[in-house]
Amino acid sequence: MISQKTLDGLKGIGLNLYERKLYAALLARGNSTAGELSEVADVPRSRSYDVLESLAKKGFVVVQNAKPLRYVVVPPTEALERSKNKLRADLDTSVLRIDDFKKSPALTELNNLHTQGVSLVDSAELSGSLRGRHSMHQQVETMLKGAQSSVNIITTEDGLTELYTTHSGLLQSAVERGVSVKIAAPLTAKNKQAADTLSSACDVKDLSSKEAAKLPAGRMFLVDDKESVMALTDDASTHPSQDVAFWSASDHFASNFVAPTFGMVWKHIE
């Protein structure tokens, strides 16, 4: 009735398996009851009502007030527009709620609870894996916001461009606070704009020489010699969603391994 590629595409825009099946069935019928659709789509009848209600909220279906309830399909192009508008409205509402929460006494309570909890934990235990490049950049962003004395970075050719597009504002702010920012990366025609812009505020060194090829390479972020993030995958051959990194707030690991590694790389770059 519908190709797997199209079903996968519907999954990518947020429809679960039952939603995809019922929407496809309703497209083929135009107007139907939950019972009829459950048989055509091979979806349990007990689940059909909830799933069709969900599709209605997302903008793919219109509920017809009849006995029994009937469902009218929304044409695909219009359904996608309705779904997009619904997502935007929900996002705006969520952002407002978050902003209101940040101004409430509840945030102070949560911060106090976090401070008390962290004080009971050895810093060596504050570590974990970060899955997906977005998660890695979120952690790096938090680290950069809290930087007090130094930010030392080793990154790749593409990583330098990503650093520029994602964190240049935070790096500039860190420098303005008096934080020393050092970046080592291969400098090429591909990332020249990023390198030139970052060099105006940060100390940037080239890792593309033959001598540098013998040095440790990859993506590494070190803040105040206390907190670090190290990528465990190659960004050139790994999809951002599959990227994996290791985060640690262990000052022992940072000062005895990460900092010496960066120092060795920095010292041997001309």
Secondary structure by P-SEA (a helix, b strand, c coil): cccaaaaaaaaaacccaaaaaaaaaaaacccccaaaaaaaacccccaaaaaaaaaaaaccbbbbbcccbbbbbccaaaaaaaaaaaaaaaaaaaaaaaaaaaacaaaaaaaaaaaaaaaaccccccbbbbccaaaaaaaaaaaaaacccbbbbbbcaaaaaaaaaccaaaaaaaaaabbbbbbbccccccaaaaaaaaacccccccccccccccccccbbbbccccccccccccccccccccbbbbbbccaaaaaccaaaaaaaaaaacc
